[in-house]
Amino acid sequence: MPPAPGNSSTRYLPPMHELSVCQAIVREVLELAAARCATSISDIYLRVGPLSGVETPLLRNAFPFAAAGTVVSGAALHVAPTPVRIHCSRCDADTVVPPNRLLCGQCSDWRTELLSGDELLLDRIEMQCSDEKDHAHV
């Protein structure tokens, strides 16, 4: 985001929604790290669906702000997309569909149930624990 005209001291701030999502992720990771006496976090793995309401590029930009000053600050954030999958009540098929077209991929019926694609999941954390030589996977 460019600075406001005539104001060279304006600094970039991440979008608020993604920042609050990252703050929640950092809180969860810090709780898990404290429970395992972790001394550092190297990697955080997320799974994000296109219907989650979260924009991955904005999430990546907001993460360093949320993690600053914590044991999470040096961690790499890995985001894996999840497909939109639906179940058709008419033909009983499970299909992967585009996020903006929740019609059955087999029979094109509209009576479908969302199976995946709206999730934002903390999938895995890699951390160094004080009593271990290798990374712990949570």
N, C-alpha and C positions, 0 to 999 in steps of 0.2 A: 504494500500500500504506500503510495508516494506521500511525502509530507504535504501538509496544507500549504497553499501558496503564501509566501511571505513568512513562514514559520519553519525555520531550518532546524529547530530543536525538537520537532515532532518525531516520535519514534514509532516504530512498527509494533502493533499489538495484534496478537492472533485473534481470529473470530471467537466470540464469547462462547458459543455452543461447543465447539470443538475443544476450547480451553477447559471448560467445565468437565467435559468427558475425559480429557487427559488428566485432570486433577483427581477425578474418581479412580482412574486406572492407577495413578501413582499411589494414592492412599491404599488401595487394595494390595499392590505390590509391596509397599512398605510394611503392611501388616504381615504378609506372608514371609517377608525377609526377616522381620523381627522374631517371628515364631521359630525360625530356623537359624537364628544367630548369624545371618548373612553379613559379610563384610563388604561385598560389592555385588552389583547386578550387571551382567554383561549383555543379556538379550531378553527382550519381551516380545512375545508372539501373540498377535491378535488375529481373529477371524471377523471380517466385516462384510455384511450383506449389503447389496445396493439399496435395499428398502429400510436400512437401519436409521436413515436420517443423518448419517455422518459422512462427510466428504473426506476421503482418505488423504488427499494432498493437504487439506487444512488441518487434519489430525496430525500429520507429520510435522507441519510447521508449528503447531501449538505445543507439541510434546516437550521440546527443550525448555519452554517457559514453565510448564507445570513441574518438570523434574528438577529445575535449578535448585541448588543448595541441598539436595538430598542424595542418598546413596544410589538413587536411580539415575542421576544426572549423566553418567557415562554410558548408560545402556543404549543399545541399538534397538530401535522399534521396527519390528517386522509385521507387515500387514498383509494377510492373505485374503483375497476376495472369496466369498462364498456365492454359489449360484442361487438363483430364484428357482425353487422346486415346488411344484404344486401336485395335489392329488385330485383327480376328477371323480366326482360322485356318480357320474353317468356311466363312464366306461371303466372305472377303477384303475386307470393308468396314473403313474407317477412320471412327470416330465419336467425337464428344465425349460424355462420360458424366459423371454426378455422381461425386465422389470416393469415395463409399461404395458404388458399384454398378458394378463393372468388367465388366459384361455387355455383349455386343455390342448396339449401338443399333439394328441392323437385324434380327438373328435371335434375340437374347437368349441366345446361346450363351456359356458360361463360358470357353471356350478362347480367351483374348485375350492380347495382348502390349501392355504399356504403351509408348506412343510419346512422351508428354509429360505433365507434371503433377507430376513429382517433382523438378524442377530448382530450383536457386537459382543464378542466373547474373548475373554482373556484365556488364551489357549495354553500357553506355556511360558515359564520364566526360567532363565538360566542364571544361577547365582553362585558366588564363591562363599562358602561357609567357613567360619573360624576354625572348626574342628575337622575340616576335610581338605584334601589336597586337590581334588577334582571339583568341577562344577556340579551343583545339585540341580536337578530338573524338577520343577514343580508343575 
